[in-house]
């Protein structure tokens, strides 16, 4: 709205120039001022856009680094869990084997003495 009112500039009553050149010069001056104002606003917005783009780029880079770190940590944790599960499985098998060997040993070497083993 500001642009339209400045371009269709009205002069105070009684001071309307009758010279078409004066009218065109007044309009040209108004247009020049509006152009300067619009250029300034556009430049400020361009600066703001560049600042936001820089911040977005930095945030994106930081997010990519964080995602890479989290992915590596996830892989490491999955590997540790797998090793723990494999270790637990091996330990359970070894425990079963030891219990069976102890049971067989106790049966083969029955001395009449009752051994109480809570883990058998």
N, CA, C and O atoms as a GROMACS GRO file, in nm:
protein
  480
    1UNK      N    1   0.081  -0.118   0.000
    1UNK     CA    2   0.000   0.000   0.000
    1UNK      C    3   0.086   0.126   0.000
    1UNK      O    4   0.052   0.225  -0.064
    2UNK      N    5   0.198   0.122   0.072
    2UNK     CA    6   0.288   0.236   0.079
    2UNK      C    7   0.340   0.273  -0.059
    2UNK      O    8   0.350   0.390  -0.094
    3UNK      N    9   0.372   0.172  -0.137
    3UNK     CA   10   0.426   0.195  -0.270
    3UNK      C   11   0.323   0.265  -0.359
    3UNK      O   12   0.355   0.361  -0.428
    4UNK      N   13   0.201   0.218  -0.356
    4UNK     CA   14   0.097   0.276  -0.442
    4UNK      C   15   0.070   0.421  -0.404
    4UNK      O   16   0.056   0.506  -0.492
    5UNK      N   17   0.062   0.450  -0.274
    5UNK     CA   18   0.033   0.587  -0.235
    5UNK      C   19   0.147   0.680  -0.269
    5UNK      O   20   0.124   0.797  -0.300
    6UNK      N   21   0.271   0.630  -0.265
    6UNK     CA   22   0.384   0.716  -0.299
    6UNK      C   23   0.393   0.740  -0.449
    6UNK      O   24   0.431   0.848  -0.494
    7UNK      N   25   0.358   0.639  -0.524
    7UNK     CA   26   0.365   0.653  -0.670
    7UNK      C   27   0.254   0.743  -0.719
    7UNK      O   28   0.273   0.824  -0.809
    8UNK      N   29   0.139   0.729  -0.659
    8UNK     CA   30   0.026   0.815  -0.698
    8UNK      C   31   0.020   0.932  -0.601
    8UNK      O   32  -0.085   0.965  -0.545
    9UNK      N   33   0.133   0.993  -0.584
    9UNK     CA   34   0.150   1.100  -0.487
    9UNK      C   35   0.050   1.212  -0.512
    9UNK      O   36   0.027   1.254  -0.626
   10UNK      N   37  -0.008   1.258  -0.404
   10UNK     CA   38  -0.098   1.372  -0.416
   10UNK      C   39  -0.030   1.494  -0.354
   10UNK      O   40   0.044   1.481  -0.256
   11UNK      N   41  -0.054   1.605  -0.407
   11UNK     CA   42   0.006   1.728  -0.359
   11UNK      C   43  -0.094   1.803  -0.273
   11UNK      O   44  -0.215   1.791  -0.292
   12UNK      N   45  -0.043   1.880  -0.177
   12UNK     CA   46  -0.136   1.958  -0.093
   12UNK      C   47  -0.224   2.048  -0.181
   12UNK      O   48  -0.184   2.090  -0.289
   13UNK      N   49  -0.344   2.075  -0.131
   13UNK     CA   50  -0.438   2.154  -0.210
   13UNK      C   51  -0.380   2.291  -0.242
   13UNK      O   52  -0.320   2.358  -0.157
   14UNK      N   53  -0.398   2.329  -0.363
   14UNK     CA   54  -0.350   2.459  -0.406
   14UNK      C   55  -0.207   2.455  -0.457
   14UNK      O   56  -0.161   2.552  -0.516
   15UNK      N   57  -0.135   2.344  -0.435
   15UNK     CA   58   0.004   2.339  -0.478
   15UNK      C   59   0.024   2.235  -0.588
   15UNK      O   60   0.138   2.193  -0.612
   16UNK      N   61  -0.078   2.194  -0.652
   16UNK     CA   62  -0.066   2.094  -0.756
   16UNK      C   63   0.010   2.153  -0.872
   16UNK      O   64  -0.033   2.251  -0.933
   17UNK      N   65   0.125   2.095  -0.904
   17UNK     CA   66   0.200   2.150  -1.016
   17UNK      C   67   0.129   2.120  -1.147
   17UNK      O   68   0.077   2.010  -1.168
   18UNK      N   69   0.126   2.216  -1.231
   18UNK     CA   70   0.061   2.197  -1.360
   18UNK      C   71   0.161   2.152  -1.465
   18UNK      O   72   0.125   2.109  -1.574
   19UNK      N   73   0.287   2.165  -1.428
   19UNK     CA   74   0.393   2.127  -1.522
   19UNK      C   75   0.409   1.975  -1.520
   19UNK      O   76   0.440   1.918  -1.415
   20UNK      N   77   0.390   1.908  -1.633
   20UNK     CA   78   0.404   1.762  -1.636
   20UNK      C   79   0.545   1.716  -1.599
   20UNK      O   80   0.562   1.608  -1.544
   21UNK      N   81   0.644   1.796  -1.629
   21UNK     CA   82   0.782   1.758  -1.594
   21UNK      C   83   0.799   1.757  -1.442
   21UNK      O   84   0.865   1.669  -1.388
   22UNK      N   85   0.741   1.854  -1.374
   22UNK     CA   86   0.750   1.860  -1.228
   22UNK      C   87   0.680   1.739  -1.167
   22UNK      O   88   0.728   1.680  -1.070
   23UNK      N   89   0.566   1.703  -1.223
   23UNK     CA   90   0.492   1.584  -1.174
   23UNK      C   91   0.577   1.459  -1.195
   23UNK      O   92   0.589   1.377  -1.104
   24UNK      N   93   0.634   1.444  -1.313
   24UNK     CA   94   0.718   1.327  -1.341
   24UNK      C   95   0.842   1.323  -1.253
   24UNK      O   96   0.884   1.217  -1.209
   25UNK      N   97   0.901   1.441  -1.228
   25UNK     CA   98   1.018   1.446  -1.141
   25UNK      C   99   0.982   1.406  -0.998
   25UNK      O  100   1.058   1.336  -0.932
   26UNK      N  101   0.867   1.451  -0.951
   26UNK     CA  102   0.821   1.415  -0.816
   26UNK      C  103   0.796   1.265  -0.808
   26UNK      O  104   0.832   1.201  -0.709
   27UNK      N  105   0.735   1.212  -0.911
   27UNK     CA  106   0.710   1.067  -0.911
   27UNK      C  107   0.841   0.988  -0.921
   27UNK      O  108   0.857   0.885  -0.856
   28UNK      N  109   0.932   1.037  -1.001
   28UNK     CA  110   1.062   0.972  -1.013
   28UNK      C  111   1.137   0.973  -0.880
   28UNK      O  112   1.201   0.875  -0.842
   29UNK      N  113   1.128   1.085  -0.811
   29UNK     CA  114   1.192   1.094  -0.679
   29UNK      C  115   1.128   0.994  -0.583
   29UNK      O  116   1.198   0.925  -0.509
   30UNK      N  117   0.998   0.987  -0.586
   30UNK     CA  118   0.928   0.891  -0.499
   30UNK      C  119   0.967   0.748  -0.533
   30UNK      O  120   0.995   0.668  -0.445
   31UNK      N  121   0.969   0.718  -0.662
   31UNK     CA  122   1.006   0.584  -0.705
   31UNK      C  123   1.151   0.553  -0.667
   31UNK      O  124   1.181   0.440  -0.627
   32UNK      N  125   1.238   0.649  -0.678
   32UNK     CA  126   1.378   0.630  -0.642
   32UNK      C  127   1.391   0.601  -0.492
   32UNK      O  128   1.466   0.512  -0.451
   33UNK      N  129   1.316   0.676  -0.411
   33UNK     CA  130   1.319   0.653  -0.266
   33UNK      C  131   1.263   0.514  -0.233
   33UNK      O  132   1.318   0.443  -0.149
   34UNK      N  133   1.154   0.478  -0.299
   34UNK     CA  134   1.095   0.346  -0.275
   34UNK      C  135   1.191   0.235  -0.320
   34UNK      O  136   1.204   0.132  -0.254
   35UNK      N  137   1.257   0.258  -0.431
   35UNK     CA  138   1.353   0.159  -0.480
   35UNK      C  139   1.467   0.143  -0.380
   35UNK      O  140   1.508   0.030  -0.351
   36UNK      N  141   1.517   0.253  -0.327
   36UNK     CA  142   1.624   0.248  -0.228
   36UNK      C  143   1.577   0.174  -0.103
   36UNK      O  144   1.650   0.091  -0.048
   37UNK      N  145   1.455   0.204  -0.058
   37UNK     CA  146   1.400   0.139   0.061
   37UNK      C  147   1.384  -0.012   0.037
   37UNK      O  148   1.418  -0.093   0.122
   38UNK      N  149   1.331  -0.047  -0.079
   38UNK     CA  150   1.313  -0.189  -0.112
   38UNK      C  151   1.448  -0.260  -0.124
   38UNK      O  152   1.463  -0.374  -0.080
   39UNK      N  153   1.545  -0.191  -0.184
   39UNK     CA  154   1.680  -0.250  -0.196
   39UNK      C  155   1.740  -0.275  -0.058
   39UNK      O  156   1.802  -0.379  -0.034
   40UNK      N  157   1.723  -0.180   0.032
   40UNK     CA  158   1.776  -0.196   0.169
   40UNK      C  159   1.708  -0.312   0.239
   40UNK      O  160   1.774  -0.394   0.302
   41UNK      N  161   1.575  -0.319   0.228
   41UNK     CA  162   1.502  -0.430   0.290
   41UNK      C  163   1.545  -0.564   0.231
   41UNK      O  164   1.564  -0.662   0.303
   42UNK      N  165   1.560  -0.566   0.100
   42UNK     CA  166   1.602  -0.689   0.033
   42UNK      C  167   1.743  -0.730   0.076
   42UNK      O  168   1.768  -0.849   0.098
   43UNK      N  169   1.832  -0.635   0.088
   43UNK     CA  170   1.969  -0.664   0.132
   43UNK      C  171   1.969  -0.718   0.274
   43UNK      O  172   2.041  -0.813   0.306
   44UNK      N  173   1.887  -0.657   0.361
   44UNK     CA  174   1.877  -0.706   0.500
   44UNK      C  175   1.821  -0.848   0.505
   44UNK      O  176   1.869  -0.932   0.581
   45UNK      N  177   1.721  -0.873   0.424
   45UNK     CA  178   1.663  -1.007   0.419
   45UNK      C  179   1.764  -1.108   0.363
   45UNK      O  180   1.771  -1.222   0.408
   46UNK      N  181   1.841  -1.065   0.264
   46UNK     CA  182   1.944  -1.151   0.207
   46UNK      C  183   2.049  -1.186   0.313
   46UNK      O  184   2.093  -1.301   0.322
   47UNK      N  185   2.088  -1.087   0.392
   47UNK     CA  186   2.184  -1.112   0.502
   47UNK      C  187   2.125  -1.211   0.600
   47UNK      O  188   2.193  -1.304   0.644
   48UNK      N  189   2.000  -1.193   0.635
   48UNK     CA  190   1.932  -1.283   0.730
   48UNK      C  191   1.925  -1.425   0.672
   48UNK      O  192   1.948  -1.522   0.744
   49UNK      N  193   1.892  -1.436   0.545
   49UNK     CA  194   1.886  -1.568   0.480
   49UNK      C  195   2.022  -1.635   0.482
   49UNK      O  196   2.032  -1.754   0.510
   50UNK      N  197   2.127  -1.558   0.452
   50UNK     CA  198   2.262  -1.615   0.456
   50UNK      C  199   2.300  -1.660   0.596
   50UNK      O  200   2.363  -1.764   0.612
   51UNK      N  201   2.264  -1.581   0.698
   51UNK     CA  202   2.291  -1.620   0.836
   51UNK      C  203   2.217  -1.749   0.871
   51UNK      O  204   2.274  -1.840   0.932
   52UNK      N  205   2.090  -1.756   0.832
   52UNK     CA  206   2.011  -1.876   0.860
   52UNK      C  207   2.066  -1.997   0.786
   52UNK      O  208   2.070  -2.108   0.840
   53UNK      N  209   2.110  -1.975   0.662
   53UNK     CA  210   2.169  -2.085   0.585
   53UNK      C  211   2.297  -2.135   0.652
   53UNK      O  212   2.321  -2.255   0.659
   54UNK      N  213   2.379  -2.042   0.700
   54UNK     CA  214   2.502  -2.081   0.770
   54UNK      C  215   2.468  -2.160   0.896
   54UNK      O  216   2.531  -2.263   0.923
   55UNK      N  217   2.370  -2.113   0.972
   55UNK     CA  218   2.330  -2.186   1.093
   55UNK      C  219   2.275  -2.324   1.058
   55UNK      O  220   2.304  -2.422   1.127
   56UNK      N  221   2.196  -2.331   0.951
   56UNK     CA  222   2.142  -2.460   0.909
   56UNK      C  223   2.253  -2.555   0.868
   56UNK      O  224   2.250  -2.673   0.901
   57UNK      N  225   2.352  -2.504   0.795
   57UNK     CA  226   2.465  -2.586   0.752
   57UNK      C  227   2.542  -2.637   0.873
   57UNK      O  228   2.580  -2.754   0.878
   58UNK      N  229   2.564  -2.549   0.971
   58UNK     CA  230   2.635  -2.590   1.092
   58UNK      C  231   2.554  -2.695   1.170
   58UNK      O  232   2.609  -2.794   1.218
   59UNK      N  233   2.425  -2.672   1.181
   59UNK     CA  234   2.340  -2.768   1.252
   59UNK      C  235   2.338  -2.902   1.180
   59UNK      O  236   2.341  -3.007   1.244
   60UNK      N  237   2.333  -2.898   1.048
   60UNK     CA  238   2.334  -3.021   0.970
   60UNK      C  239   2.464  -3.098   0.990
   60UNK      O  240   2.464  -3.219   1.008
   61UNK      N  241   2.575  -3.024   0.987
   61UNK     CA  242   2.706  -3.088   1.008
   61UNK      C  243   2.713  -3.150   1.147
   61UNK      O  244   2.760  -3.262   1.164
   62UNK      N  245   2.668  -3.076   1.246
   62UNK     CA  246   2.670  -3.126   1.384
   62UNK      C  247   2.582  -3.250   1.396
   62UNK      O  248   2.618  -3.347   1.463
   63UNK      N  249   2.467  -3.247   1.332
   63UNK     CA  250   2.375  -3.362   1.337
   63UNK      C  251   2.438  -3.483   1.268
   63UNK      O  252   2.425  -3.595   1.316
   64UNK      N  253   2.505  -3.460   1.156
   64UNK     CA  254   2.570  -3.572   1.086
   64UNK      C  255   2.679  -3.634   1.172
   64UNK      O  256   2.694  -3.756   1.176
   65UNK      N  257   2.757  -3.550   1.241
   65UNK     CA  258   2.862  -3.601   1.331
   65UNK      C  259   2.798  -3.681   1.444
   65UNK      O  260   2.845  -3.790   1.478
   66UNK      N  261   2.693  -3.627   1.502
   66UNK     CA  262   2.624  -3.696   1.612
   66UNK      C  263   2.566  -3.829   1.565
   66UNK      O  264   2.577  -3.930   1.635
   67UNK      N  265   2.505  -3.830   1.448
   67UNK     CA  266   2.449  -3.953   1.394
   67UNK      C  267   2.558  -4.056   1.370
   67UNK      O  268   2.540  -4.174   1.400
   68UNK      N  269   2.671  -4.012   1.317
   68UNK     CA  270   2.782  -4.105   1.294
   68UNK      C  271   2.834  -4.162   1.426
   68UNK      O  272   2.861  -4.282   1.436
   69UNK      N  273   2.847  -4.077   1.528
   69UNK     CA  274   2.892  -4.124   1.659
   69UNK      C  275   2.791  -4.222   1.719
   69UNK      O  276   2.830  -4.326   1.773
   70UNK      N  277   2.664  -4.189   1.709
   70UNK     CA  278   2.561  -4.277   1.764
   70UNK      C  279   2.556  -4.410   1.691
   70UNK      O  280   2.536  -4.514   1.752
   71UNK      N  281   2.575  -4.407   1.560
   71UNK     CA  282   2.577  -4.531   1.482
   71UNK      C  283   2.693  -4.620   1.523
   71UNK      O  284   2.678  -4.741   1.536
   72UNK      N  285   2.810  -4.558   1.543
   72UNK     CA  286   2.927  -4.634   1.586
   72UNK      C  287   2.904  -4.692   1.725
   72UNK      O  288   2.935  -4.808   1.751
   73UNK      N  289   2.848  -4.610   1.814
   73UNK     CA  290   2.820  -4.658   1.950
   73UNK      C  291   2.718  -4.772   1.947
   73UNK      O  292   2.732  -4.870   2.021
   74UNK      N  293   2.617  -4.760   1.862
   74UNK     CA  294   2.516  -4.865   1.849
   74UNK      C  295   2.582  -4.995   1.802
   74UNK      O  296   2.555  -5.103   1.856
   75UNK      N  297   2.669  -4.984   1.701
   75UNK     CA  298   2.739  -5.102   1.649
   75UNK      C  299   2.825  -5.165   1.759
   75UNK      O  300   2.826  -5.287   1.776
   76UNK      N  301   2.897  -5.080   1.834
   76UNK     CA  302   2.981  -5.131   1.943
   76UNK      C  303   2.897  -5.200   2.051
   76UNK      O  304   2.934  -5.306   2.102
   77UNK      N  305   2.783  -5.140   2.084
   77UNK     CA  306   2.696  -5.200   2.186
   77UNK      C  307   2.636  -5.331   2.137
   77UNK      O  308   2.625  -5.427   2.214
   78UNK      N  309   2.597  -5.335   2.012
   78UNK     CA  310   2.543  -5.460   1.956
   78UNK      C  311   2.649  -5.570   1.960
   78UNK      O  312   2.620  -5.685   1.993
   79UNK      N  313   2.773  -5.534   1.925
   79UNK     CA  314   2.883  -5.630   1.928
   79UNK      C  315   2.907  -5.679   2.071
   79UNK      O  316   2.924  -5.799   2.094
   80UNK      N  317   2.908  -5.587   2.167
   80UNK     CA  318   2.928  -5.624   2.307
   80UNK      C  319   2.817  -5.716   2.356
   80UNK      O  320   2.842  -5.813   2.427
   81UNK      N  321   2.694  -5.685   2.317
   81UNK     CA  322   2.580  -5.769   2.356
   81UNK      C  323   2.593  -5.908   2.295
   81UNK      O  324   2.569  -6.008   2.362
   82UNK      N  325   2.631  -5.913   2.168
   82UNK     CA  326   2.648  -6.043   2.101
   82UNK      C  327   2.758  -6.124   2.171
   82UNK      O  328   2.740  -6.243   2.196
   83UNK      N  329   2.869  -6.058   2.202
   83UNK     CA  330   2.978  -6.128   2.272
   83UNK      C  331   2.933  -6.174   2.411
   83UNK      O  332   2.968  -6.284   2.455
   84UNK      N  333   2.856  -6.091   2.480
   84UNK     CA  334   2.807  -6.128   2.613
   84UNK      C  335   2.714  -6.249   2.603
   84UNK      O  336   2.722  -6.342   2.683
   85UNK      N  337   2.626  -6.246   2.504
   85UNK     CA  338   2.534  -6.359   2.486
   85UNK      C  339   2.610  -6.487   2.450
   85UNK      O  340   2.580  -6.595   2.501
   86UNK      N  341   2.709  -6.473   2.362
   86UNK     CA  342   2.790  -6.590   2.326
   86UNK      C  343   2.867  -6.640   2.448
   86UNK      O  344   2.878  -6.761   2.470
   87UNK      N  345   2.920  -6.548   2.525
   87UNK     CA  346   2.994  -6.586   2.647
   87UNK      C  347   2.904  -6.653   2.749
   87UNK      O  348   2.942  -6.752   2.812
   88UNK      N  349   2.784  -6.600   2.765
   88UNK     CA  350   2.689  -6.661   2.858
   88UNK      C  351   2.651  -6.801   2.811
   88UNK      O  352   2.643  -6.894   2.891
   89UNK      N  353   2.628  -6.815   2.680
   89UNK     CA  354   2.594  -6.947   2.626
   89UNK      C  355   2.708  -7.046   2.649
   89UNK      O  356   2.685  -7.160   2.689
   90UNK      N  357   2.830  -7.002   2.623
   90UNK     CA  358   2.946  -7.091   2.645
   90UNK      C  359   2.958  -7.125   2.793
   90UNK      O  360   2.988  -7.240   2.827
   91UNK      N  361   2.936  -7.027   2.880
   91UNK     CA  362   2.944  -7.052   3.024
   91UNK      C  363   2.835  -7.150   3.069
   91UNK      O  364   2.861  -7.237   3.152
   92UNK      N  365   2.716  -7.136   3.016
   92UNK     CA  366   2.607  -7.228   3.052
   92UNK      C  367   2.639  -7.371   3.006
   92UNK      O  368   2.613  -7.467   3.077
   93UNK      N  369   2.696  -7.383   2.885
   93UNK     CA  370   2.735  -7.515   2.836
   93UNK      C  371   2.844  -7.575   2.924
   93UNK      O  372   2.840  -7.694   2.957
   94UNK      N  373   2.943  -7.493   2.961
   94UNK     CA  374   3.052  -7.541   3.047
   94UNK      C  375   2.998  -7.582   3.184
   94UNK      O  376   3.043  -7.681   3.241
   95UNK      N  377   2.902  -7.508   3.235
   95UNK     CA  378   2.842  -7.542   3.365
   95UNK      C  379   2.768  -7.675   3.356
   95UNK      O  380   2.782  -7.759   3.444
   96UNK      N  381   2.691  -7.695   3.250
   96UNK     CA  382   2.619  -7.822   3.232
   96UNK      C  383   2.719  -7.938   3.223
   96UNK      O  384   2.700  -8.042   3.285
   97UNK      N  385   2.824  -7.917   3.145
   97UNK     CA  386   2.926  -8.020   3.129
   97UNK      C  387   2.992  -8.054   3.263
   97UNK      O  388   3.012  -8.171   3.295
   98UNK      N  389   3.025  -7.951   3.342
   98UNK     CA  390   3.089  -7.972   3.472
   98UNK      C  391   2.994  -8.045   3.568
   98UNK      O  392   3.036  -8.134   3.641
   99UNK      N  393   2.867  -8.008   3.567
   99UNK     CA  394   2.769  -8.075   3.653
   99UNK      C  395   2.757  -8.223   3.615
   99UNK      O  396   2.754  -8.311   3.701
  100UNK      N  397   2.750  -8.247   3.484
  100UNK     CA  398   2.738  -8.386   3.438
  100UNK      C  399   2.863  -8.465   3.476
  100UNK      O  400   2.851  -8.579   3.521
  101UNK      N  401   2.981  -8.407   3.458
  101UNK     CA  402   3.105  -8.476   3.496
  101UNK      C  403   3.108  -8.504   3.645
  101UNK      O  404   3.150  -8.611   3.688
  102UNK      N  405   3.064  -8.406   3.725
  102UNK     CA  406   3.062  -8.426   3.871
  102UNK      C  407   2.962  -8.535   3.908
  102UNK      O  408   2.990  -8.617   3.996
  103UNK      N  409   2.846  -8.538   3.844
  103UNK     CA  410   2.745  -8.640   3.873
  103UNK      C  411   2.800  -8.779   3.838
  103UNK      O  412   2.786  -8.873   3.916
  104UNK      N  413   2.862  -8.789   3.721
  104UNK     CA  414   2.919  -8.917   3.680
  104UNK      C  415   3.030  -8.958   3.776
  104UNK      O  416   3.038  -9.075   3.814
  105UNK      N  417   3.114  -8.866   3.816
  105UNK     CA  418   3.224  -8.896   3.907
  105UNK      C  419   3.169  -8.946   4.041
  105UNK      O  420   3.218  -9.044   4.097
  106UNK      N  421   3.067  -8.877   4.091
  106UNK     CA  422   3.010  -8.916   4.219
  106UNK      C  423   2.943  -9.053   4.210
  106UNK      O  424   2.948  -9.131   4.306
  107UNK      N  425   2.881  -9.083   4.098
  107UNK     CA  426   2.818  -9.214   4.081
  107UNK      C  427   2.923  -9.323   4.072
  107UNK      O  428   2.906  -9.431   4.128
  108UNK      N  429   3.033  -9.297   4.001
  108UNK     CA  430   3.140  -9.396   3.984
  108UNK      C  431   3.219  -9.417   4.111
  108UNK      O  432   3.272  -9.526   4.134
  109UNK      N  433   3.229  -9.319   4.192
  109UNK     CA  434   3.308  -9.327   4.314
  109UNK      C  435   3.219  -9.321   4.437
  109UNK      O  436   3.243  -9.243   4.529
  110UNK      N  437   3.118  -9.402   4.436
  110UNK     CA  438   3.024  -9.402   4.548
  110UNK      C  439   3.093  -9.461   4.670
  110UNK      O  440   3.123  -9.580   4.676
  111UNK      N  441   3.119  -9.376   4.766
  111UNK     CA  442   3.190  -9.418   4.887
  111UNK      C  443   3.094  -9.437   5.002
  111UNK      O  444   3.136  -9.469   5.113
  112UNK      N  445   2.971  -9.418   4.978
  112UNK     CA  446   2.874  -9.430   5.085
  112UNK      C  447   2.856  -9.299   5.160
  112UNK      O  448   2.766  -9.285   5.242
  113UNK      N  449   2.941  -9.208   5.132
  113UNK     CA  450   2.930  -9.078   5.196
  113UNK      C  451   2.838  -8.992   5.111
  113UNK      O  452   2.857  -8.977   4.990
  114UNK      N  453   2.741  -8.936   5.176
  114UNK     CA  454   2.646  -8.852   5.103
  114UNK      C  455   2.701  -8.711   5.092
  114UNK      O  456   2.724  -8.644   5.193
  115UNK      N  457   2.720  -8.668   4.972
  115UNK     CA  458   2.765  -8.531   4.948
  115UNK      C  459   2.645  -8.448   4.906
  115UNK      O  460   2.572  -8.484   4.815
  116UNK      N  461   2.626  -8.341   4.970
  116UNK     CA  462   2.517  -8.252   4.934
  116UNK      C  463   2.569  -8.141   4.843
  116UNK      O  464   2.644  -8.054   4.887
  117UNK      N  465   2.532  -8.144   4.721
  117UNK     CA  466   2.574  -8.042   4.627
  117UNK      C  467   2.448  -7.969   4.581
  117UNK      O  468   2.362  -8.027   4.514
  118UNK      N  469   2.438  -7.847   4.615
  118UNK     CA  470   2.317  -7.771   4.580
  118UNK      C  471   2.314  -7.734   4.432
  118UNK      O  472   2.208  -7.701   4.379
  119UNK      N  473   2.428  -7.739   4.366
  119UNK     CA  474   2.432  -7.697   4.228
  119UNK      C  475   2.414  -7.810   4.131
  119UNK      O  476   2.414  -7.788   4.010
  120UNK      N  477   2.397  -7.931   4.178
  120UNK     CA  478   2.379  -8.046   4.088
  120UNK      C  479   2.232  -8.063   4.058
  120UNK      O  480   2.195  -8.154   3.984
   0.00000   0.00000   0.00000
